Amino acid sequence: MITLSEYFMTILITCMIVNLGLALYGVFFKPNLIKKIIALTILGDTANTFALIIGYRMWVAGVPSRPPVFTEWRSNNPLLLFVFTKTAVDPLPQALVLTAIVIGLAVTLFLVFLTLQAWKIYRSVDMRDIRRLKG
Amino acid sequence: MSYGEAVLLGITALAAIFSTIATYMAIMERDLLKAVIFSAIQSTIYAFIYYMLMAPDIDLVYIPVAVGLYPAVIIALIKKTTREEKP
């Protein structure tokens, strides 16, 4: 018997898979270089969302899951730490996503300047024109 | 059985459906400026999804980068090159 939470989680994952397919279509089959860059940013964001979905923790017995930020570290109560480890989501995918977002920004800036250079040389950002000019 | 998680994940799933619509319009739009704006809408919805997936520290980085910097850089590129995508 599937619960309501699992049903909504399935909808979320299905939408992300559709987004991934659309972004891959944009990267592979759209001839315009700017459109390829836009699709690539969407592709990277969707991959990051998959990583976050893997690290997400469902609620345990009605207790809400919480962000992996431990704020009660000043009190020496070990029970608080126990509850935190039982309810917080996984912080490792979040750290990886944080790095991936910044790397994606650098890659996108590089591709933007590459496209600008292609425009200066060929006067076109369309792959079909560029392919015809230089074989 | 608690319905709190179902409500939160339902809102997240609704946002995911809207993000799919925004992605489709961003990929299929011929006017590149409109495509960038649809991409920014998609990024905003993604930021909301990240928040609902208990990652508020990702949002601190993601919102300036994906809603602010990406569209600004690509709009500058469109201004220097061409706005219309050839069919």
Backbone of each chain as ProteinMPNN parsed JSONL, in Angstrom:
{"seq_chain_A": "MITLSEYFMTILITCMIVNLGLALYGVFFKPNLIKKIIALTILGDTANTFALIIGYRMWVAGVPSRPPVFTEWRSNNPLLLFVFTKTAVDPLPQALVLTAIVIGLAVTLFLVFLTLQAWKIYRSVDMRDIRRLKG", "coords_chain_A": {"N_chain_A": [[0.85, -1.199, 0.0], [0.737, 2.055, -1.015], [1.749, 5.097, 0.428], [0.464, 8.455, 0.911], [2.524, 10.317, 0.957], [4.613, 8.978, -0.365], [3.436, 8.807, -2.852], [3.345, 11.524, -3.677], [6.064, 12.01, -3.674], [6.814, 10.356, -5.772], [5.602, 11.709, -7.906], [7.156, 14.028, -7.853], [9.727, 13.011, -8.497], [9.193, 11.973, -11.024], [8.578, 14.307, -12.461], [11.088, 15.501, -12.354], [12.569, 13.71, -13.878], [11.361, 14.086, -16.367], [12.086, 16.751, -16.773], [14.851, 16.399, -16.979], [14.984, 14.925, -19.366], [13.933, 16.831, -21.177], [15.885, 18.842, -20.97], [18.132, 17.468, -21.902], [17.288, 17.035, -24.516], [17.294, 19.689, -25.381], [20.032, 20.292, -25.195], [21.162, 18.521, -27.055], [19.719, 18.661, -29.53], [18.968, 21.265, -30.228], [19.938, 23.82, -32.378], [20.969, 26.347, -31.764], [23.519, 28.088, -30.034], [23.218, 29.587, -27.679], [20.787, 28.702, -26.729], [21.551, 26.123, -26.18], [23.246, 26.583, -23.996], [21.411, 27.533, -22.084], [19.833, 25.235, -21.784], [21.765, 23.558, -20.727], [22.267, 24.659, -18.198], [19.801, 24.104, -16.993], [19.911, 21.34, -17.051], [22.062, 20.796, -15.292], [21.005, 21.819, -12.872], [18.847, 20.089, -12.499], [20.147, 17.636, -12.135], [21.411, 18.218, -9.727], [19.145, 18.415, -8.108], [18.306, 15.763, -8.055], [20.365, 14.655, -6.505], [19.798, 15.889, -4.075], [17.303, 14.804, -3.528], [17.986, 12.158, -3.085], [19.335, 12.433, -0.656], [17.289, 13.133, 1.029], [15.226, 12.711, 3.936], [12.494, 10.812, 4.955], [9.63, 11.538, 7.089], [9.822, 10.292, 10.419], [7.668, 8.428, 12.207], [5.825, 10.556, 12.469], [7.438, 12.62, 13.312], [8.889, 15.61, 12.278], [11.266, 15.872, 9.587], [14.446, 17.604, 9.52], [16.559, 20.434, 8.628], [20.117, 19.874, 8.059], [21.454, 21.337, 10.197], [22.937, 21.924, 13.114], [21.935, 23.465, 15.888], [21.882, 23.5, 18.638], [24.317, 23.181, 19.987], [25.597, 24.257, 22.159], [24.472, 23.461, 24.575], [25.107, 20.704, 26.7], [23.629, 18.408, 26.342], [23.196, 15.112, 25.564], [20.948, 13.961, 24.491], [19.73, 15.736, 22.755], [21.484, 15.711, 20.613], [21.145, 13.093, 19.825], [18.454, 13.066, 18.966], [18.731, 14.848, 16.885], [20.42, 13.463, 15.062], [18.682, 11.474, 14.38], [16.653, 12.714, 12.981], [17.574, 14.635, 11.143], [18.234, 15.543, 7.696], [20.406, 14.088, 5.131], [23.602, 15.496, 5.141], [25.712, 15.274, 3.316], [25.145, 15.026, 0.403], [24.21, 17.64, 0.122], [26.471, 19.205, 0.58], [27.981, 18.427, -1.627], [26.332, 19.35, -3.697], [26.417, 22.064, -3.24], [29.058, 22.614, -3.989], [28.886, 21.826, -6.654], [27.147, 23.69, -7.786], [28.649, 26.062, -7.837], [30.791, 25.288, -9.465], [29.354, 24.796, -11.787], [28.568, 27.395, -12.394], [31.063, 28.516, -13.116], [31.692, 26.964, -15.377], [29.576, 27.664, -17.068], [30.083, 30.405, -17.461], [32.494, 30.21, -18.858], [31.565, 28.927, -21.204], [29.885, 30.911, -22.156], [31.693, 32.955, -22.867], [33.079, 31.59, -24.831], [31.046, 31.294, -26.739], [30.666, 33.97, -27.354], [33.105, 34.538, -28.578], [32.889, 32.882, -30.807], [30.824, 34.224, -32.105], [32.14, 36.596, -32.728], [34.016, 35.729, -34.597], [32.663, 34.157, -36.564], [30.254, 35.471, -36.988], [27.822, 34.369, -36.24], [25.686, 32.389, -34.163], [24.669, 29.973, -34.661], [24.731, 26.498, -34.96], [24.556, 25.229, -37.432], [25.326, 27.113, -39.348], [27.976, 27.627, -38.535], [29.122, 25.148, -38.898], [28.982, 24.943, -41.66], [30.756, 26.925, -42.487], [33.356, 26.248, -41.604], [34.783, 23.28, -42.384]], "CA_chain_A": [[0.0, 0.0, 0.0], [1.569, 3.253, -1.132], [1.208, 6.205, 1.214], [0.29, 9.712, 0.179], [3.844, 10.958, 0.839], [5.346, 8.303, -1.434], [2.792, 9.191, -4.113], [3.819, 12.858, -4.07], [7.495, 11.883, -3.987], [6.886, 9.785, -7.122], [5.308, 12.793, -8.852], [8.333, 14.914, -7.878], [10.829, 12.363, -9.233], [8.794, 11.887, -12.431], [8.76, 15.634, -13.061], [12.52, 15.746, -12.529], [13.039, 12.901, -15.021], [10.896, 14.782, -17.575], [12.956, 17.923, -16.934], [16.15, 15.926, -17.455], [14.829, 14.609, -20.776], [13.781, 18.072, -21.942], [17.171, 19.539, -21.003], [19.007, 16.718, -22.81], [16.834, 17.356, -25.879], [17.777, 21.034, -25.715], [21.485, 20.295, -25.391], [21.585, 17.74, -28.22], [19.017, 18.862, -30.795], [18.743, 22.666, -30.568], [21.171, 24.26, -33.041], [21.474, 27.631, -31.278], [24.453, 27.871, -28.924], [22.685, 30.198, -26.447], [19.764, 27.783, -26.231], [22.273, 24.996, -25.581], [23.736, 26.982, -22.663], [20.252, 27.563, -21.181], [19.467, 23.841, -21.489], [22.804, 22.959, -19.88], [22.036, 25.091, -16.812], [18.658, 23.346, -16.471], [20.384, 19.961, -16.841], [22.846, 20.744, -14.056], [20.13, 22.008, -11.712], [18.046, 18.88, -12.293], [21.024, 16.626, -11.536], [21.567, 18.584, -8.315], [17.912, 18.081, -7.398], [18.321, 14.319, -7.809], [21.245, 14.409, -5.361], [19.113, 16.298, -2.84], [16.222, 13.856, -3.265], [18.611, 10.974, -2.482], [19.674, 12.704, 0.733], [16.13, 13.517, 1.839], [14.754, 11.683, 4.871], [11.057, 10.909, 5.225], [9.333, 11.714, 8.506], [9.789, 9.047, 11.188], [6.606, 8.392, 13.225], [5.216, 11.869, 12.647], [8.41, 13.653, 13.693], [9.344, 16.227, 11.022], [12.695, 15.933, 9.289], [14.93, 18.966, 9.686], [17.808, 20.695, 7.906], [21.279, 19.366, 8.799], [22.147, 22.432, 10.877], [22.784, 21.633, 14.545], [22.031, 24.775, 16.533], [21.896, 23.41, 20.11], [25.585, 22.555, 20.371], [26.109, 24.839, 23.399], [24.042, 22.646, 25.706], [25.796, 19.414, 26.674], [22.634, 17.347, 26.469], [23.372, 14.163, 24.457], [19.656, 13.587, 23.906], [19.48, 16.627, 21.617], [22.283, 15.204, 19.486], [20.516, 11.842, 19.377], [17.267, 13.428, 18.182], [19.201, 15.485, 15.632], [20.892, 12.453, 14.105], [17.577, 10.635, 13.931], [15.662, 13.457, 12.185], [18.139, 15.534, 10.132], [18.497, 14.942, 6.388], [21.822, 13.798, 4.913], [24.294, 16.724, 4.72], [26.767, 15.059, 2.316], [24.732, 15.495, -0.928], [24.069, 19.095, 0.101], [27.806, 19.767, 0.4], [28.381, 18.194, -3.022], [25.537, 20.229, -4.556], [26.953, 23.413, -3.049], [30.238, 22.715, -4.841], [28.511, 21.672, -8.064], [26.526, 24.933, -8.267], [29.705, 27.038, -8.123], [31.51, 24.801, -10.638], [28.468, 25.037, -12.925], [28.655, 28.817, -12.745], [32.322, 28.748, -13.826], [31.593, 26.338, -16.702], [28.661, 28.464, -17.88], [30.779, 31.633, -17.869], [33.441, 29.823, -19.911], [30.831, 28.678, -22.452], [29.386, 32.201, -22.64], [32.763, 33.659, -23.571], [33.341, 30.818, -26.052], [30.008, 31.672, -27.711], [30.946, 35.346, -27.791], [34.223, 34.472, -29.515], [32.355, 32.321, -32.053], [30.07, 35.286, -32.771], [33.083, 37.574, -33.291], [34.738, 35.158, -35.747], [31.787, 33.655, -37.63], [29.039, 36.29, -37.077], [26.653, 33.521, -36.095], [25.733, 31.452, -33.041], [23.919, 28.793, -35.074], [25.668, 25.427, -35.26], [24.53, 24.843, -38.843], [26.155, 28.07, -40.084], [29.382, 27.458, -38.174], [29.58, 23.914, -39.518], [29.14, 25.164, -43.09], [31.895, 27.793, -42.75], [34.619, 25.515, -41.424], [34.484, 21.867, -42.43]], "C_chain_A": [[0.885, 1.247, 0.0], [0.916, 4.381, -0.329], [1.138, 7.463, 0.354], [1.635, 10.405, -0.042], [4.647, 10.317, -0.29], [4.763, 8.642, -2.807], [3.292, 10.545, -4.599], [5.3, 12.833, -4.405], [7.678, 11.306, -5.389], [6.595, 10.844, -8.18], [6.522, 13.704, -9.002], [9.448, 14.303, -8.719], [10.479, 12.255, -10.714], [8.974, 13.223, -13.136], [10.235, 15.926, -13.292], [13.077, 14.939, -13.698], [12.604, 13.556, -16.33], [11.757, 16.012, -17.844], [14.317, 17.522, -17.487], [16.079, 15.596, -18.948], [14.713, 15.84, -21.637], [15.115, 18.803, -22.073], [18.146, 18.818, -21.927], [18.612, 16.966, -24.26], [17.352, 18.72, -26.306], [19.266, 21.049, -25.98], [21.845, 19.624, -26.714], [20.976, 18.235, -29.529], [18.711, 20.317, -31.129], [20.018, 23.224, -31.189], [21.775, 25.541, -32.473], [22.352, 27.43, -30.043], [23.916, 28.446, -27.616], [21.614, 29.293, -25.847], [20.411, 26.542, -25.604], [22.77, 25.35, -24.186], [22.578, 26.991, -21.659], [19.858, 26.138, -20.793], [20.489, 23.183, -20.572], [22.642, 23.389, -18.427], [20.869, 24.32, -16.194], [19.063, 21.9, -16.178], [21.159, 19.835, -15.534], [21.976, 20.891, -12.819], [19.305, 20.759, -11.429], [18.877, 17.762, -11.679], [21.253, 16.923, -10.057], [20.326, 18.222, -7.511], [17.828, 16.59, -7.115], [19.202, 13.99, -6.61], [20.546, 14.779, -4.059], [17.984, 15.331, -2.499], [16.787, 12.574, -2.639], [18.886, 11.215, -1.004], [18.492, 13.02, 1.614], [15.695, 12.357, 2.725], [13.263, 11.893, 5.121], [10.826, 11.051, 6.731], [9.256, 10.347, 9.196], [8.748, 9.212, 12.289], [6.049, 9.786, 13.512], [6.152, 12.959, 13.097], [8.97, 14.286, 12.417], [10.846, 16.096, 10.836], [13.129, 17.397, 9.312], [16.202, 19.175, 8.889], [19.008, 20.243, 8.717], [22.1, 20.487, 9.427], [21.888, 22.255, 12.371], [23.006, 22.928, 15.324], [22.14, 24.695, 18.049], [23.212, 22.85, 20.621], [26.126, 23.13, 21.678], [25.685, 24.017, 24.616], [24.651, 21.253, 25.593], [24.829, 18.251, 26.833], [22.795, 16.355, 25.315], [22.058, 13.756, 23.795], [19.331, 14.449, 22.687], [20.244, 16.145, 20.388], [21.672, 13.927, 18.927], [19.301, 12.138, 18.501], [17.668, 14.048, 16.851], [19.638, 14.449, 14.612], [19.77, 11.561, 13.614], [16.618, 11.38, 13.0], [16.278, 14.302, 11.075], [18.339, 14.799, 8.813], [20.01, 14.818, 6.213], [22.554, 15.06, 4.445], [25.3, 16.519, 3.589], [26.336, 15.451, 0.9], [24.592, 17.014, -0.993], [25.426, 19.769, -0.075], [28.274, 19.596, -1.044], [27.639, 19.132, -3.968], [26.038, 21.659, -4.464], [28.186, 23.637, -3.927], [29.85, 22.701, -6.314], [27.885, 22.944, -8.618], [27.607, 25.938, -8.664], [30.513, 26.609, -9.351], [30.674, 25.018, -11.891], [28.483, 26.485, -13.366], [29.924, 29.102, -13.551], [32.256, 28.178, -15.24], [30.697, 27.167, -17.615], [29.324, 29.757, -18.347], [31.789, 31.336, -18.975], [32.722, 29.62, -21.245], [30.287, 29.978, -23.034], [30.479, 32.94, -23.408], [33.179, 32.921, -24.837], [32.333, 31.184, -27.147], [30.245, 33.078, -28.248], [32.085, 35.372, -28.803], [33.772, 33.889, -30.854], [31.571, 33.373, -32.82], [31.026, 36.288, -33.42], [33.749, 37.032, -34.55], [33.772, 34.843, -36.885], [30.556, 34.515, -37.856], [27.78, 35.432, -37.019], [26.81, 32.683, -34.839], [24.944, 30.193, -33.371], [24.903, 27.706, -35.504], [25.712, 25.087, -36.746], [25.395, 25.783, -39.676], [27.636, 27.845, -39.808], [29.95, 26.207, -38.834], [29.819, 24.114, -41.018], [30.399, 25.988, -43.392], [33.209, 27.043, -42.654], [34.302, 24.026, -41.422], [35.484, 21.111, -41.618]], "O_chain_A": [[1.681, 1.455, 0.915], [-0.294, 4.592, -0.394], [1.668, 7.524, -0.755], [1.865, 11.006, -1.092], [5.285, 11.014, -1.079], [5.491, 8.751, -3.794], [3.623, 10.71, -5.773], [5.75, 13.542, -5.305], [8.586, 11.711, -6.114], [7.249, 10.885, -9.222], [6.881, 14.106, -10.108], [10.047, 14.983, -9.552], [11.347, 12.421, -11.571], [9.462, 13.277, -14.265], [10.601, 16.527, -14.302], [13.949, 15.413, -14.425], [13.369, 13.587, -17.294], [12.117, 16.29, -18.988], [14.875, 18.204, -18.347], [16.986, 15.935, -19.708], [15.316, 15.91, -22.708], [15.445, 19.321, -23.139], [18.903, 19.461, -22.654], [19.471, 17.094, -25.132], [17.794, 18.899, -27.44], [19.726, 21.74, -26.889], [22.732, 20.097, -27.424], [21.66, 18.228, -30.553], [18.232, 20.589, -32.23], [21.086, 23.114, -30.586], [22.961, 25.803, -32.672], [21.986, 26.7, -29.122], [24.132, 27.863, -26.554], [21.531, 29.13, -24.629], [19.899, 25.983, -24.634], [22.722, 24.514, -23.283], [22.726, 26.524, -20.53], [19.583, 25.86, -19.626], [20.135, 22.349, -19.739], [22.854, 22.587, -17.518], [20.924, 23.929, -15.028], [18.622, 21.309, -15.192], [20.949, 18.898, -14.763], [22.172, 20.184, -11.83], [19.083, 20.403, -10.271], [18.399, 17.025, -10.816], [21.286, 16.012, -9.23], [20.43, 17.777, -6.368], [17.338, 16.185, -6.061], [18.842, 13.147, -5.788], [20.677, 14.077, -3.057], [17.728, 15.063, -1.326], [16.154, 11.972, -1.771], [18.698, 10.317, -0.183], [18.651, 13.164, 2.826], [15.776, 11.191, 2.339], [12.823, 12.994, 5.451], [11.698, 10.733, 7.54], [8.712, 9.385, 8.653], [8.916, 10.029, 13.193], [5.831, 10.147, 14.669], [5.735, 14.106, 13.257], [9.477, 13.569, 11.555], [11.612, 16.193, 11.795], [12.315, 18.306, 9.149], [16.861, 18.207, 8.509], [18.94, 20.223, 9.946], [23.309, 20.572, 9.209], [20.76, 22.417, 12.837], [24.129, 23.426, 15.407], [22.454, 25.694, 18.697], [23.219, 22.108, 21.603], [27.036, 22.542, 22.262], [26.445, 23.889, 25.576], [24.704, 20.687, 24.501], [25.185, 17.219, 27.402], [22.549, 16.731, 24.169], [22.055, 13.263, 22.667], [18.741, 13.976, 21.716], [19.726, 16.165, 19.272], [21.675, 13.701, 17.717], [19.132, 11.545, 17.436], [17.034, 13.81, 15.823], [19.278, 14.536, 13.438], [19.881, 10.953, 12.55], [15.839, 10.739, 12.293], [15.569, 14.662, 10.135], [18.581, 13.592, 8.796], [20.792, 15.347, 7.003], [22.159, 15.644, 3.436], [25.708, 17.494, 2.956], [27.09, 16.156, 0.229], [24.827, 17.613, -2.042], [25.541, 20.771, -0.781], [28.885, 20.498, -1.618], [28.22, 19.65, -4.921], [26.086, 22.381, -5.46], [28.348, 24.698, -4.53], [30.398, 23.451, -7.122], [28.067, 23.255, -9.795], [27.5, 26.59, -9.702], [30.88, 27.442, -10.179], [31.207, 25.382, -12.939], [28.42, 26.78, -14.56], [29.884, 29.831, -14.543], [32.704, 28.818, -16.192], [31.007, 27.356, -18.791], [29.15, 30.164, -19.496], [31.929, 32.115, -19.918], [33.194, 30.074, -22.287], [30.229, 30.141, -24.253], [30.222, 33.49, -24.479], [33.588, 33.549, -25.813], [32.693, 31.361, -28.311], [30.051, 33.346, -29.434], [32.044, 36.132, -29.771], [34.213, 34.34, -31.911], [31.636, 33.42, -34.049], [30.768, 36.775, -34.521], [34.022, 37.794, -35.478], [34.02, 35.21, -38.034], [29.858, 34.305, -38.848], [26.786, 35.736, -37.679], [27.924, 32.304, -34.477], [24.588, 29.429, -32.474], [25.8, 27.956, -36.311], [26.759, 24.705, -37.27], [26.105, 25.349, -40.583], [28.455, 27.867, -40.726], [31.099, 26.192, -39.275], [30.742, 23.53, -41.585], [31.04, 25.784, -44.423], [34.076, 27.183, -43.516], [33.604, 23.557, -40.523], [35.406, 19.886, -41.527]]}, "seq_chain_B": "MSYGEAVLLGITALAAIFSTIATYMAIMERDLLKAVIFSAIQSTIYAFIYYMLMAPDIDLVYIPVAVGLYPAVIIALIKKTTREEKP", "coords_chain_B": {"N_chain_B": [[-0.808, 8.093, 11.704], [0.376, 10.778, 10.016], [-0.502, 13.796, 8.407], [1.077, 15.905, 7.786], [3.572, 15.675, 6.454], [2.672, 14.734, 3.996], [1.212, 16.931, 3.074], [3.252, 18.874, 2.796], [4.96, 17.605, 0.918], [3.139, 17.395, -1.139], [2.767, 20.072, -1.908], [5.356, 20.491, -2.828], [5.428, 18.68, -4.973], [3.518, 19.851, -6.642], [4.845, 22.231, -7.243], [6.939, 21.089, -8.665], [5.616, 20.176, -10.944], [4.906, 22.625, -12.115], [7.492, 23.534, -12.6], [8.268, 21.791, -14.598], [6.596, 22.628, -16.681], [7.626, 25.228, -17.05], [10.226, 24.602, -17.836], [9.732, 23.266, -20.26], [8.658, 25.382, -21.78], [10.86, 27.08, -21.797], [12.705, 25.612, -23.28], [11.441, 25.261, -25.742], [10.865, 27.789, -26.698], [11.181, 30.315, -29.199], [12.091, 32.954, -29.134], [14.907, 34.17, -27.63], [15.236, 35.797, -25.393], [12.826, 35.577, -23.991], [13.061, 32.879, -23.433], [15.17, 32.877, -21.604], [13.929, 34.193, -19.489], [11.908, 32.365, -18.822], [13.571, 30.317, -17.996], [14.639, 31.482, -15.712], [12.329, 31.572, -14.158], [11.919, 28.833, -13.815], [14.219, 28.3, -12.301], [13.609, 29.685, -9.969], [11.458, 28.184, -9.006], [12.799, 25.803, -8.568], [14.476, 26.596, -6.484], [12.589, 26.883, -4.476], [11.812, 24.197, -4.279], [14.195, 23.092, -3.332], [14.244, 24.28, -0.839], [12.016, 23.069, 0.348], [12.931, 20.476, 0.436], [14.502, 20.42, 2.662], [16.925, 21.883, 2.508], [18.06, 24.598, 3.199], [20.485, 25.929, 3.183], [21.559, 25.486, 0.708], [19.971, 27.115, -0.828], [20.908, 29.647, -0.222], [23.151, 29.922, -1.817], [22.167, 29.174, -4.284], [20.076, 30.867, -5.144], [21.218, 33.542, -5.672], [22.998, 32.756, -7.738], [21.55, 31.227, -9.745], [19.162, 32.586, -10.214], [19.952, 35.196, -10.333], [22.653, 35.606, -11.51], [23.009, 33.847, -13.769], [20.789, 34.535, -15.642], [21.505, 37.26, -15.991], [24.068, 37.187, -17.166], [23.528, 35.719, -19.5], [21.634, 37.325, -20.732], [23.238, 39.541, -21.261], [24.911, 38.32, -23.126], [23.035, 37.766, -25.149], [22.399, 40.354, -25.862], [24.764, 41.186, -27.043], [24.963, 39.453, -29.177], [22.634, 37.815, -30.99], [19.038, 37.943, -30.956], [16.907, 36.408, -31.894], [16.089, 33.012, -32.509], [16.997, 30.986, -35.183], [14.718, 29.207, -37.292]], "CA_chain_B": [[-0.616, 8.617, 10.346], [0.367, 12.245, 10.016], [-0.656, 14.328, 7.058], [1.951, 17.061, 7.594], [4.54, 15.419, 5.389], [1.957, 14.621, 2.717], [0.888, 18.287, 2.616], [4.475, 19.539, 2.335], [5.427, 16.984, -0.324], [2.169, 17.735, -2.179], [3.126, 21.406, -2.42], [6.588, 20.325, -3.595], [5.098, 18.019, -6.242], [2.848, 20.859, -7.476], [5.906, 23.108, -7.751], [7.707, 20.345, -9.67], [4.838, 20.182, -12.191], [5.081, 23.958, -12.71], [8.853, 23.653, -13.119], [8.308, 21.083, -15.88], [5.989, 23.515, -17.686], [8.571, 26.321, -17.322], [11.342, 24.045, -18.609], [9.271, 23.025, -21.632], [8.544, 26.654, -22.495], [12.204, 27.628, -21.992], [13.408, 24.881, -24.341], [10.756, 25.366, -27.029], [10.628, 29.188, -27.088], [12.096, 30.776, -30.242], [12.688, 34.208, -28.668], [15.853, 33.749, -26.593], [15.038, 36.581, -24.17], [11.737, 34.919, -23.259], [13.572, 31.597, -22.937], [15.947, 33.152, -20.387], [12.999, 34.523, -18.405], [11.306, 31.093, -18.393], [14.603, 29.587, -17.253], [14.721, 32.077, -14.372], [11.148, 31.101, -13.412], [12.229, 27.452, -13.434], [15.198, 28.32, -11.213], [12.924, 30.112, -8.749], [10.692, 27.044, -8.491], [13.773, 24.856, -8.036], [14.912, 27.092, -5.173], [11.522, 26.516, -3.54], [11.884, 22.744, -4.061], [15.341, 22.849, -2.447], [13.849, 24.665, 0.52], [11.114, 22.055, 0.89], [13.711, 19.256, 0.667], [15.329, 20.666, 3.855], [18.263, 22.366, 2.173], [18.036, 26.071, 3.102], [21.822, 26.473, 2.931], [21.764, 25.477, -0.747], [19.256, 28.269, -1.366], [21.722, 30.858, -0.068], [24.033, 30.003, -2.969], [21.477, 28.907, -5.55], [19.25, 31.99, -5.601], [22.008, 34.55, -6.392], [23.633, 32.239, -8.948], [20.662, 30.752, -10.809], [18.126, 33.57, -10.525], [20.573, 36.481, -10.603], [23.828, 35.687, -12.385], [22.794, 33.182, -15.064], [20.049, 35.368, -16.589], [22.216, 38.502, -16.306], [25.149, 36.892, -18.108], [22.988, 35.28, -20.794], [21.019, 38.495, -21.368], [24.346, 40.314, -21.825], [25.337, 37.609, -24.337], [22.021, 37.969, -26.183], [22.499, 41.738, -26.317], [25.93, 41.314, -27.913], [24.847, 38.612, -30.373], [21.341, 37.91, -31.662], [17.944, 37.607, -30.049], [15.995, 35.42, -32.47], [16.639, 31.719, -32.899], [16.545, 30.646, -36.536], [13.958, 27.936, -37.3]], "C_chain_B": [[-0.707, 10.128, 10.387], [0.293, 12.748, 8.583], [0.261, 15.517, 6.796], [2.934, 16.865, 6.463], [3.857, 15.339, 4.023], [1.615, 16.006, 2.174], [2.13, 18.969, 2.05], [4.967, 18.951, 1.013], [4.442, 17.231, -1.463], [2.451, 19.101, -2.774], [4.385, 21.317, -3.277], [6.312, 19.695, -4.951], [4.389, 18.993, -7.189], [3.873, 21.812, -8.082], [6.717, 22.401, -8.828], [6.964, 20.308, -11.007], [4.979, 21.537, -12.885], [6.485, 24.114, -13.284], [8.992, 22.911, -14.439], [7.706, 21.938, -16.996], [6.969, 24.627, -18.061], [9.757, 25.825, -18.141], [10.948, 23.818, -20.056], [9.211, 24.331, -22.417], [9.916, 27.273, -22.733], [12.921, 26.922, -23.135], [12.766, 25.157, -25.698], [10.595, 26.798, -27.524], [11.659, 29.64, -28.135], [12.804, 32.074, -29.838], [13.597, 33.891, -27.479], [15.67, 34.522, -25.292], [13.917, 35.984, -23.325], [12.203, 33.584, -22.688], [14.374, 31.791, -21.659], [15.019, 33.444, -19.216], [12.302, 33.26, -17.903], [12.304, 30.254, -17.602], [14.753, 30.15, -15.839], [13.521, 31.672, -13.524], [11.367, 29.671, -12.929], [13.215, 27.41, -12.28], [14.554, 28.75, -9.9], [12.146, 28.959, -8.139], [11.637, 25.987, -7.923], [14.261, 25.295, -6.66], [13.873, 26.745, -4.111], [11.559, 25.019, -3.235], [13.055, 22.404, -3.144], [14.982, 23.189, -1.009], [12.944, 23.607, 1.14], [11.823, 20.731, 1.135], [14.735, 19.465, 1.773], [16.753, 21.047, 3.501], [18.269, 23.886, 2.088], [19.415, 26.669, 2.848], [22.19, 26.411, 1.449], [21.133, 26.724, -1.355], [20.094, 29.534, -1.296], [22.674, 31.033, -1.239], [23.233, 29.993, -4.264], [20.707, 30.121, -6.062], [20.093, 33.085, -6.266], [22.58, 34.037, -7.71], [22.608, 31.993, -10.042], [19.57, 31.76, -11.159], [18.75, 34.915, -10.878], [21.628, 36.448, -11.688], [23.609, 35.059, -13.75], [21.993, 34.061, -16.03], [20.784, 36.651, -16.955], [23.296, 38.261, -17.356], [24.59, 36.533, -19.479], [22.27, 36.431, -21.497], [22.102, 39.4, -21.96], [24.851, 39.667, -23.109], [24.347, 37.818, -25.473], [22.112, 39.386, -26.739], [23.674, 41.916, -27.267], [25.783, 40.497, -29.191], [23.477, 38.81, -31.021], [20.244, 37.398, -30.752], [17.076, 36.476, -30.587], [16.737, 34.135, -32.787], [16.091, 31.362, -34.27], [15.804, 29.319, -36.533], [14.733, 26.824, -38.004]], "O_chain_B": [[-1.74, 10.691, 10.749], [0.93, 12.21, 7.677], [0.234, 16.085, 5.704], [3.122, 17.743, 5.621], [4.392, 15.815, 3.022], [1.71, 16.244, 0.97], [2.086, 19.564, 0.973], [5.343, 19.686, 0.099], [4.844, 17.275, -2.626], [2.386, 19.281, -3.99], [4.487, 21.97, -4.315], [6.881, 20.109, -5.961], [4.627, 18.968, -8.397], [3.798, 22.16, -9.26], [7.141, 23.03, -9.797], [7.58, 20.396, -12.069], [5.152, 21.596, -14.103], [6.664, 24.745, -14.325], [9.746, 23.34, -15.313], [8.227, 21.976, -18.111], [7.133, 24.939, -19.241], [10.243, 26.526, -19.028], [11.71, 24.127, -20.972], [9.65, 24.396, -23.566], [10.127, 27.925, -23.756], [13.665, 27.556, -23.883], [13.471, 25.275, -26.701], [10.218, 26.999, -28.679], [12.854, 29.387, -27.986], [13.976, 32.271, -30.161], [13.131, 33.407, -26.448], [15.913, 33.986, -24.21], [14.032, 35.893, -22.103], [11.796, 33.196, -21.593], [14.283, 30.982, -20.736], [15.27, 33.01, -18.092], [12.121, 33.093, -16.697], [11.93, 29.564, -16.654], [14.966, 29.401, -14.886], [13.655, 31.451, -12.32], [11.048, 29.332, -11.789], [13.077, 26.586, -11.376], [14.908, 28.24, -8.837], [12.158, 28.763, -6.924], [11.324, 25.347, -6.919], [14.44, 24.465, -5.769], [14.217, 26.364, -2.992], [11.364, 24.608, -2.092], [12.936, 21.536, -2.28], [15.363, 22.48, -0.077], [13.082, 23.283, 2.319], [11.368, 19.936, 1.958], [15.741, 18.757, 1.82], [17.695, 20.575, 4.138], [18.467, 24.427, 1.0], [19.517, 27.791, 2.353], [23.027, 27.183, 0.981], [21.684, 27.319, -2.28], [20.018, 30.39, -2.177], [22.98, 32.162, -1.623], [23.562, 30.698, -5.218], [20.682, 30.382, -7.265], [19.72, 33.536, -7.349], [22.647, 34.78, -8.689], [22.767, 32.492, -11.156], [19.1, 31.782, -12.296], [18.164, 35.693, -11.63], [21.525, 37.173, -12.677], [23.97, 35.643, -14.772], [22.461, 34.316, -17.139], [20.706, 37.098, -18.099], [23.428, 39.025, -18.312], [25.107, 36.983, -20.502], [22.291, 36.511, -22.725], [21.914, 39.965, -23.037], [25.182, 40.362, -24.07], [24.745, 38.022, -26.62], [21.926, 39.601, -27.936], [23.595, 42.714, -28.202], [26.417, 40.817, -30.197], [23.201, 39.887, -31.55], [20.469, 36.543, -29.896], [16.563, 35.669, -29.811], [17.869, 34.16, -33.272], [14.884, 31.422, -34.504], [16.217, 28.39, -35.839], [14.246, 25.698, -38.101]]}, "name": "protein", "num_of_chains": 2, "seq": "MITLSEYFMTILITCMIVNLGLALYGVFFKPNLIKKIIALTILGDTANTFALIIGYRMWVAGVPSRPPVFTEWRSNNPLLLFVFTKTAVDPLPQALVLTAIVIGLAVTLFLVFLTLQAWKIYRSVDMRDIRRLKGMSYGEAVLLGITALAAIFSTIATYMAIMERDLLKAVIFSAIQSTIYAFIYYMLMAPDIDLVYIPVAVGLYPAVIIALIKKTTREEKP"}
